Amino acid sequence: MKRNKLDELLILALRCSLVFFVICFIANFIGSILVFFKLGYFEFNWKEIIFISIKKGVLIGLTLGTALWLKARLLERKGRGN
């Protein structure tokens, strides 16, 4: 039973991390496109952007995934108490 709950936490954290990685990557790409239209040159360092996006995605995803998992556990416990 407990193992199943920890698996849910891991899956939720990984999914949140993936979503925020994609959001950060796309936001950086769009920012580079806007700079291109404004200044006339396109600068997009793939390695740096991927590293930054992974770092932000993992940090935000783990935090959000853990918070959502804890909220679900608390609501589940509250529902059983009634």
Summary of the structure (lengths in Angstrom):
residues: 82
radius of gyration: 18.3
end to end distance: 21.4
largest distance: 63.3
contacts: 210
relative contact order: 0.17
helix: 90%
strand: 0%
